[in-house]
């Protein structure tokens, strides 16, 4: 069995490769039962979550990810998400590889957002607002750069020093980046607004949005989490990565399948969406086991 450290996953899954290959893999289909989510009480801090996400495909690959999400880790200065991914042969049951699940999750999550933006954001989009400064937010500019000429980046975070830290990291990697206090002004100037938080109160307001903007809501995965308000959702052409989002995620709970334009699977097959310049587009993702399986298989095939 192969063991992939964090560094091995980074090497195996550069964003240009991952974004290019994911659509084909996802269109191949996979069985992905609804993930198991369990609450783990944490006295004196927000509850943690334990998630188990299995999937297997007709081509014979399968895998399962175990994820611990611990919001209280923010105060400890360590990542809120810890995960491992086991890739197996769905026919023989042989265990093929064990991958660092945190890096796999971060890269497939941001690559999925980039795949959606490739189809939903304007072709000339180059100004990005990042709302959040954690693990996923740290990767988003690099993933989006695989599909758009991202030049200008603003970073907004409740913790100013974290926003400054991420902005400096982005400057060190060739972006024109700065931390910002006023999220409304930054939303107004941005072509792409990407939220990667665990917020329970809306941050992005529909009143601030204008046609041609693309909004990615990436962080919230529970019913009581919100990154955008109701007006933002009602004004937008909404896409989700999986229909499970309509039952799980606060931003889009209450919407029916008839209220959305489609899923990530649909986007992968459609290519560029017509009329995107005249629309506010929203892509809401909660993650799906088929995405993990596709990314893990890409990593294994590249070795």
URLINGI-V329297 format. One record per residue. OMEGA is omega in degrees with one decimal (* if undefined). D_LAST is the distance of its C-alpha to the last C-alpha in whole Angstrom. Layout:
# URLINGI-V329297
omega-><OMEGA;OMEGA>
d_last-><D_LAST;D_LAST>
This chain:
# URLINGI-V329297
omega-><178.7;176.9;-179.6;172.8;176.0;-179.2;178.8;179.3;177.9;-179.1;-176.8;-173.6;171.2;-171.0;-179.7;177.9;-176.5;-179.6;-179.4;-173.4;-176.9;-177.5;179.7;179.8;-177.4;177.3;176.9;175.3;177.5;171.2;-177.8;178.5;178.9;-175.6;174.3;177.6;-179.9;177.6;178.1;-177.3;179.0;-177.4;176.4;178.9;-179.7;177.5;173.3;179.0;172.3;-178.3;174.8;-169.9;177.8;174.6;174.4;-174.0;178.7;-179.6;174.0;178.3;177.3;178.9;176.3;177.5;173.7;-174.3;169.2;177.0;-174.3;-177.7;-179.5;179.4;177.5;178.8;178.6;-179.6;177.8;-175.8;178.2;-176.1;174.1;-174.8;171.6;-179.0;177.8;178.9;-177.4;174.2;-174.9;178.8;-175.2;-175.3;-179.0;176.9;-172.5;-175.2;172.2;-174.6;172.5;-173.3;178.1;179.5;177.7;179.8;-178.9;-175.6;178.6;178.4;-178.5;176.6;176.1;176.8;179.2;175.7;178.2;-179.2;178.0;-177.1;-172.9;-179.4;176.8;-179.4;-178.8;179.8;179.3;179.8;-172.3;169.6;173.5;174.4;-172.4;-177.8;-178.4;-172.3;-177.8;179.6;-179.1;-176.7;-167.3;-178.2;-179.6;177.7;179.4;179.4;176.4;-177.2;-179.6;179.4;-177.7;-178.0;-173.1;-179.6;169.1;178.1;176.6;178.9;175.9;178.3;-172.5;-177.3;176.6;175.9;178.5;179.7;-179.7;178.8;178.4;177.0;179.7;176.2;178.7;-177.9;168.5;178.1;169.1;-169.2;174.7;173.5;179.1;178.4;-172.1;-176.9;179.7;178.8;-178.5;176.4;-179.1;-175.2;-171.3;170.6;177.7;175.5;-176.6;-178.8;178.0;-175.8;171.4;-174.3;174.3;175.9;179.4;178.9;-179.8;-178.0;-180.0;179.7;-176.2;-169.4;178.2;-179.2;-179.6;178.3;176.3;-178.8;176.1;178.3;-164.8;-168.9;-172.2;-179.0;178.5;-174.5;-176.9;178.3;179.6;173.7;177.5;-178.8;-176.6;-178.6;177.5;-179.5;-176.6;-179.3;-166.7;163.5;-169.6;172.9;177.8;177.9;179.1;-179.0;176.4;179.3;-177.5;179.3;-170.6;-165.4;-175.9;-177.6;-175.0;175.1;-176.1;173.0;174.3;178.5;178.9;-177.6;-177.5;-179.2;-179.8;-176.4;175.8;177.3;178.6;179.6;179.8;179.6;-174.7;-168.2;-176.3;179.6;179.6;174.7;-176.2;179.2;-177.2;-175.1;157.6;179.1;177.1;172.0;179.4;179.4;175.1;-177.0;-177.4;-175.8;179.4;177.7;177.0;-179.4;179.8;-178.9;179.9;179.2;176.8;179.4;-177.9;-179.0;-177.7;-176.3;*>
d_last-><13;10;12;11;13;15;13;10;10;12;10;7;10;13;16;16;13;14;18;17;15;17;20;19;17;20;22;21;23;22;25;25;28;30;29;31;32;34;37;37;40;40;44;45;42;40;39;35;33;30;28;26;24;23;22;21;20;22;19;18;16;18;18;20;21;23;25;28;30;32;34;36;34;34;38;36;34;30;28;29;26;24;22;19;17;16;14;16;17;20;21;21;21;18;16;12;11;14;13;15;18;20;17;15;19;20;17;18;21;22;20;22;25;24;23;27;28;27;29;32;32;35;33;35;34;33;35;33;35;33;35;33;31;29;25;25;27;26;23;25;26;22;21;25;24;21;24;27;29;30;32;34;33;36;35;37;37;40;39;40;38;35;36;36;33;31;33;33;29;29;31;29;26;29;30;34;34;37;38;41;43;45;42;45;45;41;41;43;42;38;36;34;34;32;33;30;33;35;38;41;43;42;41;41;44;45;48;46;43;44;43;40;38;35;35;31;32;29;31;33;32;36;39;41;38;39;38;40;44;45;46;43;42;45;45;41;39;37;33;31;28;29;33;33;33;37;37;36;36;39;39;39;40;43;42;42;39;42;42;38;37;34;30;27;26;30;28;25;27;30;29;31;34;37;40;38;40;43;41;40;37;35;32;32;29;29;25;24;22;20;19;17;16;15;13;11;10;9;7;6;6;4;0>
